[in-house]
């Protein structure tokens, strides 16, 4: 049994709790389809999930990510997907919560997981622009310089988003994210990391994704709920609380912000599942979701039947029929930032 079928069999009875249609998820996970078809399916499913919360406008970020990645594949056919990946990571996260976290007495707010799991890579177009386009142009200039034989420093481009961290009511995103990171017991300064990123000319899509999602949702609140009050709304004739900006939205965006930070950011403190379950879940799901993602070395990506996941004696065991080198890469990604002795990669 491949991991997609396994995931559906294990979580199909709780998909409704995450505002997912069982028939759509079953088709997405188990029906043969081209990559473009699966990407369209993923976008439609994400739209349905977020419409429940009145935040379907965020879908345009996912659609733009898909459009740009589709175009960039003409230049680099091996480029990794981040749209289908987001939905697969999200579904894997549901499994981890239900089968693994539950044994620890740990829970993650469902809306927070929707936001973090589905939108953690929407800033990737900025990284693509830097890596696949501007860096190529800079390399060409530097190559010509070297061929001429003139000694001068290489040129490089910087991408510096202006104003993305400035929310309404004189609120700064870095302050909100810092507060949440402090609550999680992590020694990370988001403003310093952001400045380090922009000064170096590199791009961390996690930072951009977090700031973009927080900026857009802040605008939605400014229009519909400027006092950011928690309100009761009705769905399927059941009353439940609307999301809370400071608690739910900021938590999700803080998890997104740190999910792709350099390993050195976690040298002093790693993400503890008991203190920061959302951030832990996002990093773990993102690291483990390696099937059906093309790369330079493996243009077709690993098939889903090479992976399996199960929980035995309170341990999450992730099986993969891939090379030791690829397994070690996953292990290193996890161990570098997570306290995860009960997560085994086999």
Buried (B, 14 or more C-beta within 10 A) or exposed (E): EBBBBBBBEBBBEBBEEBBBBBEBBBBBBBEEEEBEEBBBBBBEBBBBBBEBBEBBEBBEBBBEBBEBBBEBBEEBEEBBBBBBBBBBBBBBBBBBBBBBBEBEEBEBBBBBBBBBBBBBBBBBBBBBBBBBEBBEEBEEEBEEBEEEEEEEEEEBEEBEBEEBBBBEEEBEBBEBBBEBBEEBEBEBBBBEBBEBBBEEBBBBBBBBBBBBBBBBBBEBBEEEBEEBEEEEEEEEEEEEEBBBBEBBBBBBBBBBBBBBBBEEBBEEBBBBBEBBBBBBBBBBBBBBBBBBBBBEEBEEBBEBEBBBBBBEEEEBBBBBEBEEEBBEBBBEBBBBBBBBEBBEBE
